[in-house]
Amino acid sequence: MSLGGKYAARLNAFKKNGGSCGCEIVQMIQAAGKVGGLNAADLNFPDHFKDMNGPEISELLNDSGMALNGLAMRYYTDPAFALGAFTNPDPNVRQAAIDLTKKGIDTVALMGGQLMTLWMGQDGFDYAMQCDYRAMWDSTIAALQEVADHNPEIDIALEYKPNEPRAYALMPDVGTTLLGVLEADRPNIGVTLDFAHVLYADEMPAHSANLIGRHAQLMGVHLNDGNAKRDDGLMVGTVHPVATVELFCELDRMGYDGVIYFDTFPDHSGLDPIEEARTNIAITERLRAVAKELAGNNELTAAISRQDATQSQRIVANALYGNSA
């Protein structure tokens, strides 16, 4: 039975034959609309707006039974930002990245959305003695403040990842990202948690979510799975089901009621994206139900308070796989 979740999926997964996304936005949204339970969408800016403007895409989303959750900036597709967007050594390029972000924020507002996600994979470095770390950090904080002040009604969410495309990201983990949020000191700046990115950063997802909730706003959850060696984008709960259940327990405790966005890569292994999205929803609904069941389990609460993994793992396994002990 559905828990009434708000779900979105990576639209580029629905491309036909790996084509360019701009000319295929209609096809991608219509394909996503065929997945029962997908009721929200995140679009990439400016990539997904090459052939259609905001109001046209809003109409298309409405016709497909989906609402706009927000936009995600995509600087890395522009060769001008290869040395960084907010950290670029050229002040004119840095300002161009800021201005492009402001244009994206205006588009979010025009379409009735409330979230702009910044994944700044190009903002980092590759070599020792390549950059001035203080200058890069200062430029990033100043840029975040400028884009946040552009429209305080729009949330600005930082999505961290250890690396890619740069060898070292400026904000690679939850602690560094939270330092950035605290220094930027704007009420509309928060964090998006990506499950596979968190694993890649050698973190436990529920722990990271808890830290975000203590020091900032959790503005988005990108759900997927992986083997912690890279950003695998595997289907939800297929590698780390217990950690996924624990994340849902923490999200419920925090009162998170935002969209769950499936940032998975069916196209990387030739899977049918519609069937893959349906599987993500089915597994997610099951694991969320388990999390709600465990929330009222006094034995589990007691075992966790004792840090008794033998008992806690048995209780969770029984909830997941059936009572065998």
Disulfide bonds with the S-S distance in Angstrom:
none
